[in-house]
Amino acid sequence: MRLTDTLVVEVKTMNAPLSDFPNTLAPTPGDAELAKASSRAIADLVAHESEATIGLVAKLGKKETEIQIPLSALQLLGALLTEFAKGNAVTIFPVHAELTTQQASDLLGVSRPFLVEQLEKGELPFRKVGTHRRVLLKDLMDYKQSMDRKRHEALDELVAQSQGLNMGY
């Protein structure tokens, strides 16, 4: 799997149980503290570096190994550590992962029947595997961004209307 094909998803805020996402990692309190310091160090390193790869020395017990990491992978690691520092569980999915309608609705925080209705209306692409619908994670995230953008536009319009009517908002 190439790094550019992955997406980090914060699981703690989703309605789906963590058991639905087998690659979920949840930090212990000690992990969260270590992650906070590590994410800051990575952020500082990445902010001052433009190389395509970064060499790191990994120590495990007495064994020491130098490894080369693409800068983008280090940025991804920094994002993961930042979420760990907040105490959030994290799952890494390939962007091309296919989700069931239940997993997709859990990620969006909507009911499965609502999601199926959106699929059937053509609002969100899907494919059928037998009688089951499957949604690409990438398509689901694009749909979510579109929904969020429309929601913000509607709220902005409501604020403008209430201000135009001197409603005190």
Secondary structure, 3 states (H helix, E strand, C coil): CCHHHEEEEECCCCCCCHHHCCCCECCCHHHHHHHHHHHHHHHHHHHCCCCCEEEEEEEECCEEEEEEEEHHHHHHHHHHHHHHHCCCCEEEEECCCEEEHHHHHHHHCCCHHHHHHHHHHCCCCCEEECCEEEEEHHHHHHHHHHHHHHHHHHHHHHHHHHHHCCCCC
